[in-house]
Amino acid sequence: MRSRWEAAVTPFPEHAVLGTAYVYRALDSRRAERGTDGMNRLLASVPSLAASLDGTWRRTSDGYRILCSGPLGSAPFVWEAVAVGPTAREDAFDAWTWHVHRTGAPARFTRYLEEAARLRHQASVHRAHQQSFRAMCLRLSATSQRLAERCGEVLANGTGPNDLLAAEVTIAALYVGDQGLNQSLRDLRDMRYSVRITVDTMTGVLPVAPGNDVGGDQELSHDLTALLDDDIGHGESVKQEAEEISRTAAVLVQQRMHLLQQRTTIIQGAVLGSLLMALAAVQTLSYRLPLPGALHAPLITWLSVLALLLPVQLLRWRRADGGTRRPTWFDQLSVLSMGAATGWLSASVGAIIWTGAPALSAVSSGCAMVLGLASLLADRVRASRSA
């Protein structure tokens, strides 16, 4: 019978089905309810592999009797079932077993088999992903502990918060994404909700009652629900621990950033303030620097460029978080301008020392260009090493 059915029906792709159930229907003409021995004799009369089924007959909410084998292997599952109904209710029994309702809804027993396959599919999916979920929780827990250790080191040594920020980035990466902890917990909660709906649907066909053993379905649903609750609880515990440590690290990072910002402000204020104080003193005391006139223009240019670009470079190389950032076009322009101004001043000073005369325009321009390009190249090398 089974071989003829398989030969007549076009097989579905394995990825498109949850499983295949072979249902053997039998009609019982006796009015009196059969005992277990009578049902087993009826089962033995079925000319198929179903005759080798061993288990407990179960009574449905509609008064029918069924006996199902446990599906083996992984999806798509294959199992067999025997359904027995009274001859007097053959039409209702057919509608309960395999007829499609006029609304398009499947028969109740068909729906039960579909939910049983879905329950086993959910269990197999959980088994396949449980190890990776536990590994992700271990990584998150280890990162949280490393972050807590870095917090202690920062407090003890007064170092910058670079390591804290790196650990927080790692924790954030474990939170987000399709494989992140947040999505995994959401999937586990959705699976637990789906399992509850599946079990409720199956219980509507095979109610849980004394003397009505629901077999491996109830045991599987209880085990799967317990495993899901355990994974959700473990994941939420690890997440709560990481969030508490992250909040502590965030406070420490904010304090350290504020301290570094204060230091940066003091440094640039001291340098610029000293320059302004010197210039104000020179002007107030009418002091004339004993410098040749040829050095006035390059010296004024160099001081002006220094006063303009020093804050920019300080913020670049000494950020509030203790790190550095990638150079922008303005950073490169400032380095080039500082190098060119230094080259012009150096050429002028050298000409005064060696020749006693102002430097030629070609020499000043050449020195400014060479030193400006050299400064830009050195800045790029330094930035690449710091990256």
Beta strands, then each sheet from edge to edge (+ up, - down):
strand 1: 19-28
strand 2: 58-59
strand 3: 65-68
strand 4: 77-86
sheet 1: 1+ 4+ 3- 2+
end
